[in-house]
Amino acid sequence: MSRLRRMPRQQQPARPARRRSYDQFCATARALDSVGDRWTLLIVRELLAGPRRYTDLHADLPGVSTDVLASRLKDMEQGGLAVRRRLPPPAAAAVYELTERGLGLLPVLTALAAWGAPSLGERRPTDAVRAHWFALPLLRALDGLTHGGVLEVRLPEGDFHIRTGAGAEEGKVYGYGPADRPDACLVLGAEAALELARGACTLAAAVEDGRAEVLGEGPLAVELRDGRSART
């Protein structure tokens, strides 16, 4: 008697994975349903400076696996926090950028940075660092400036720039690397940046004792250096 072949089971179409939810009718719980997963808010931190390619995001998020990063980006797209688009030639690269809803997380990230700054003590050997990670903590120290403009921040770890004052474009509060035409430059070390973020000192005091240096002669530079308005 010939053996009967076992017929393969008919495969059922895969169901889309259902995102985990707290299932609570609460604004905080709903927010955490969208951004409470590990790495999501850090991806938002990276995209607050503008559109980024997947490879750039992966490079500036040490420790995240490619699978997790892809999954989080997909969730952010489905949740209306980010979109993926292709840049026109000659770049012709795909980038991710925040939607208006995603950009609305800036105050959340700024508050978290202010809350977490006191816990930044001595840097551990395993701690990665990128210069632009100091942008959010510094925003609070620079809040309330009379003169708006582009401030280039130079740290030993690298450069980034911050748009200050009421003239800062929404969604473009800080950016990677040097600025094209900065209104002022701030040169300081990581420790001085942390003290400013914690509110342990003012920028004028850091400049006076040599822990920071402000370059430039325009109104923004004068206000940063002197701690007062440079109105003429």
Salt bridges, closest charged atoms under 4 A:
ASP23 OD1 - ARG18 NH2 3.79
ASP37 OD2 - ARG19 NH2 3.24
ASP37 OD1 - ARG20 NH2 3.67
GLU46 OE2 - ARG45 NH2 2.87
GLU46 OE1 - ARG52 NH1 3.03
GLU46 OE1 - HIS132 NE2 2.86
ASP56 OD2 - ARG53 NE 3.13
ASP60 OD2 - ARG52 NH1 2.85
ASP60 OD1 - ARG130 NE 2.86
ASP75 OD2 - ARG19 NE 3.85
GLU97 OE2 - ARG85 NE 2.32
ASP127 OD1 - ARG124 NH2 2.98
GLU152 OE2 - ARG154 NE 2.81
GLU169 OE1 - LYS172 NZ 4.00
GLU191 OE2 - ARG198 NH1 3.84
GLU195 OE1 - ARG211 NH1 2.17
ASP209 OD2 - ARG211 NH2 2.80
GLU217 OE1 - ARG225 NH2 3.83
GLU223 OE1 - HIS147 ND1 2.90
ASP226 OD2 - ARG228 NH2 3.25
